[in-house]
């Protein structure tokens, strides 16, 4: 994908200017990436906590005693 009309990299890149798309949006992309990462971490933590609470409810003392007595 060419963003300039140059066909050779032998040119002086200082004169070429931007050689890749979306120049100047790096900071915005990093901020969006960090926000996305933090959102995923928070949602995953909430889902894992709900799963652990459900497992703790299912593994009550009566079921534990039954499993111990069975063996």
Secondary structure as UniProt FT lines:
FT   TURN            9..10
FT   HELIX           13..16
FT   TURN            23..24
FT   HELIX           26..58
FT   HELIX           61..70
//
